[in-house]
Amino acid sequence: MIKYKTVMKAAEIEQIIERSRFIGYVKPVESREEAEEFITEIRAKHKEATHNVPAFVIGDKFQLQWASDDGEPQGTSGAPIVQMLVKEGITNIAIVITRYFGGIKLGTGGLVRAYTGTAKLALEAAGVCAVKELDVLTVKLDYSFHGKLQNLASKGNFYIASTTFEDKVTLELVMEPEHTQEVRTLISNLTGGSGTIVSEGKKLAKVLI
């Protein structure tokens, strides 16, 4: 089940619009503190910029939304970025659009298009992804089955998140909930019933969409 959308990684892009230089920075974040730290870092990096327009949305229900126009006309830069993020269903993200003014005024509509357009390019570079709730099975089995299980994982319905080698091999298997029973059966068939599921749980994971 998809919980929300965010981005895979931090990214930076740049474009020139009517001689103004726009640099878009985006980063996945989990808290207001993390977002504010990122914004402070970009502002420090571009002290000489005409504007550093920040925005963030945090929470699976978009509970925290904040933006600033940083000297641009009210409602032309930060707020439209937040509106775009919420409309697209993207959260747990911080964005800063840095502008070095090039001498040509863009007008209200032009500013909205320039800032949201730069933000969209940065999102594309960062890779919009879904955060899904996946099932986790921790399995313990004999060494003789390890290679076969790795081969089965490469075919698709689950992946191995971690492996511990002790008297037996303990593996953390992650899968979509609809595949859980199938993986249980697979483990039983592969090991002739000797493989044991020692724990089960859930985790959130990013999946490209």
C-alpha positions as CSV (number, residue, x, y, z in Angstrom):
1,M,0.0,0.0,0.0
2,I,1.3,3.4,-0.9
3,K,1.6,5.7,2.1
4,Y,2.8,8.8,0.4
5,K,5.1,10.1,-2.3
6,T,8.5,11.7,-1.8
7,V,11.9,11.7,-3.6
8,M,14.7,9.1,-3.7
9,K,17.6,11.4,-3.1
10,A,18.9,15.0,-2.9
11,A,19.3,16.8,-6.3
12,E,20.3,20.1,-7.8
13,I,19.5,21.6,-11.2
14,E,20.0,24.9,-12.8
15,Q,18.3,26.9,-15.6
16,I,18.4,30.4,-17.1
17,I,15.1,32.2,-17.5
18,E,15.2,35.7,-19.0
19,R,18.8,36.1,-18.0
20,S,18.0,35.2,-14.3
21,R,19.8,32.2,-13.0
22,F,17.6,29.8,-11.1
23,I,19.1,26.9,-9.1
24,G,16.8,24.3,-7.7
25,Y,17.8,22.2,-4.6
26,V,15.6,19.4,-3.3
27,K,16.2,17.0,-0.4
28,P,14.1,14.3,1.3
29,V,13.6,15.1,5.0
30,E,11.8,13.6,7.9
31,S,11.4,16.6,10.3
32,R,11.1,20.3,10.4
33,E,14.6,20.5,12.0
34,E,16.1,18.6,9.1
35,A,14.3,20.8,6.6
36,E,15.4,24.0,8.3
37,E,19.0,22.8,8.5
38,F,19.0,22.1,4.7
39,I,17.5,25.6,4.1
40,T,20.1,27.3,6.2
41,E,22.9,25.4,4.4
42,I,21.7,26.5,1.0
43,R,21.2,30.1,2.1
44,A,24.8,30.1,3.5
45,K,26.1,28.7,0.2
46,H,24.4,31.5,-1.8
47,K,24.7,34.5,0.4
48,E,25.1,36.8,-2.6
49,A,21.9,35.5,-4.4
50,T,19.0,37.9,-4.9
51,H,16.6,35.4,-3.4
52,N,16.7,32.0,-1.7
53,V,13.1,30.8,-1.7
54,P,12.5,27.9,0.7
55,A,9.5,25.5,1.0
56,F,8.8,22.3,2.8
57,V,6.0,19.8,3.3
58,I,6.3,17.1,6.0
59,G,4.0,14.3,7.2
60,D,2.1,11.5,5.5
61,K,-1.0,13.8,5.7
62,F,1.0,16.9,4.7
63,Q,0.7,18.1,8.3
64,L,3.6,20.6,8.1
65,Q,3.5,23.1,5.2
66,W,5.7,26.2,5.2
67,A,7.3,28.5,2.6
68,S,8.7,32.0,2.2
69,D,8.8,34.3,-0.8
70,D,12.2,35.7,0.5
71,G,11.6,39.2,-0.9
72,E,9.8,38.2,-4.1
73,P,6.3,39.6,-4.5
74,Q,3.9,37.9,-2.1
75,G,2.5,34.6,-3.3
76,T,4.7,34.3,-6.4
77,S,7.3,31.8,-5.3
78,G,7.3,29.9,-2.0
79,A,3.5,29.4,-1.7
80,P,3.0,28.1,-5.3
81,I,5.8,25.5,-4.7
82,V,4.0,24.2,-1.6
83,Q,0.7,24.1,-3.5
84,M,2.3,22.2,-6.3
85,L,3.8,19.6,-3.9
86,V,0.5,19.0,-2.1
87,K,-1.4,18.8,-5.4
88,E,1.1,16.2,-6.6
89,G,0.9,14.3,-3.3
90,I,4.6,14.8,-2.5
91,T,5.7,15.2,1.1
92,N,8.7,14.8,3.5
93,I,10.6,17.1,1.2
94,A,12.5,20.5,1.4
95,I,13.1,22.7,-1.6
96,V,15.2,25.9,-2.0
97,I,15.1,27.8,-5.3
98,T,18.0,30.2,-5.5
99,R,17.7,33.2,-7.9
100,Y,20.4,35.5,-9.2
101,F,18.5,38.3,-10.9
102,G,19.5,38.9,-14.5
103,G,17.9,42.4,-15.0
104,I,14.6,41.4,-16.6
105,K,11.4,41.4,-14.4
106,L,9.2,38.4,-15.0
107,G,5.9,39.6,-13.7
108,T,3.7,37.8,-11.3
109,G,2.7,34.9,-13.6
110,G,6.3,34.6,-14.9
111,L,7.6,34.3,-11.4
112,V,5.1,31.6,-10.4
113,R,6.1,29.7,-13.6
114,A,9.8,30.1,-13.1
115,Y,9.8,29.0,-9.4
116,T,7.4,26.1,-9.8
117,G,9.1,25.0,-13.1
118,T,12.5,25.0,-11.5
119,A,11.1,23.0,-8.5
120,K,9.6,20.4,-10.9
121,L,12.9,20.0,-12.7
122,A,14.6,19.4,-9.3
123,L,11.9,16.9,-8.4
124,E,12.5,15.0,-11.6
125,A,16.3,15.0,-11.0
126,A,15.7,13.7,-7.4
127,G,13.4,10.9,-8.6
128,V,9.8,11.0,-7.4
129,C,9.0,7.7,-5.6
130,A,6.3,6.0,-3.6
131,V,6.8,5.1,0.0
132,K,5.1,1.7,0.6
133,E,4.4,-0.4,3.6
134,L,6.1,-3.8,3.0
135,D,6.1,-7.0,4.9
136,V,9.4,-8.3,6.5
137,L,10.0,-12.0,7.2
138,T,13.2,-12.9,9.1
139,V,14.1,-16.5,8.1
140,K,16.7,-18.9,9.5
141,L,18.0,-21.7,7.3
142,D,20.9,-24.0,6.7
143,Y,23.8,-22.8,4.6
144,S,23.0,-25.3,1.8
145,F,19.9,-23.3,1.0
146,H,21.4,-19.8,0.9
147,G,22.5,-19.7,-2.7
148,K,19.2,-21.1,-3.9
149,L,17.3,-18.4,-1.9
150,Q,19.5,-15.7,-3.4
151,N,18.7,-17.0,-6.9
152,L,14.9,-16.9,-6.1
153,A,15.2,-13.4,-4.8
154,S,16.7,-12.2,-8.1
155,K,13.5,-13.3,-9.8
156,G,11.4,-10.7,-8.2
157,N,8.7,-11.2,-5.5
158,F,11.0,-10.4,-2.6
159,Y,14.4,-9.0,-1.9
160,I,17.1,-9.8,0.8
161,A,17.6,-6.7,3.0
162,S,20.2,-8.3,5.3
163,T,22.1,-11.5,5.9
164,T,23.7,-12.8,9.1
165,F,26.1,-15.8,9.1
166,E,26.2,-17.7,12.4
167,D,25.5,-21.4,13.0
168,K,22.8,-21.0,10.4
169,V,22.1,-18.2,7.9
170,T,19.5,-15.6,9.0
171,L,18.0,-13.4,6.3
172,E,15.6,-10.5,6.3
173,L,13.3,-10.8,3.4
174,V,11.2,-7.9,2.3
175,M,8.1,-8.2,0.0
176,E,4.8,-6.7,-1.0
177,P,2.0,-7.9,1.4
178,E,0.3,-9.8,-1.5
179,H,3.4,-12.0,-1.9
180,T,3.9,-12.9,1.8
181,Q,2.1,-16.2,1.8
182,E,3.8,-17.2,-1.5
183,V,7.2,-16.5,0.1
184,R,6.3,-18.5,3.2
185,T,5.4,-21.4,1.0
186,L,8.6,-21.0,-1.1
187,I,10.7,-21.1,2.1
188,S,8.9,-24.3,3.3
189,N,9.3,-26.0,-0.1
190,L,12.9,-24.9,-0.6
191,T,14.0,-26.2,2.8
192,G,11.7,-29.2,3.2
193,G,10.2,-27.5,6.2
194,S,13.5,-27.1,8.0
195,G,13.7,-23.3,7.4
196,T,12.1,-21.3,10.2
197,I,10.5,-17.8,10.2
198,V,11.8,-16.4,13.4
199,S,10.0,-13.0,13.2
200,E,7.7,-10.9,11.0
201,G,7.0,-7.3,10.8
202,K,6.6,-4.3,8.5
203,K,8.8,-1.5,7.1
204,L,8.4,1.5,4.9
205,A,10.5,1.5,1.7
206,K,10.9,3.8,-1.3
207,V,9.9,2.5,-4.6
208,L,10.3,4.4,-7.9
209,I,7.1,5.1,-9.8
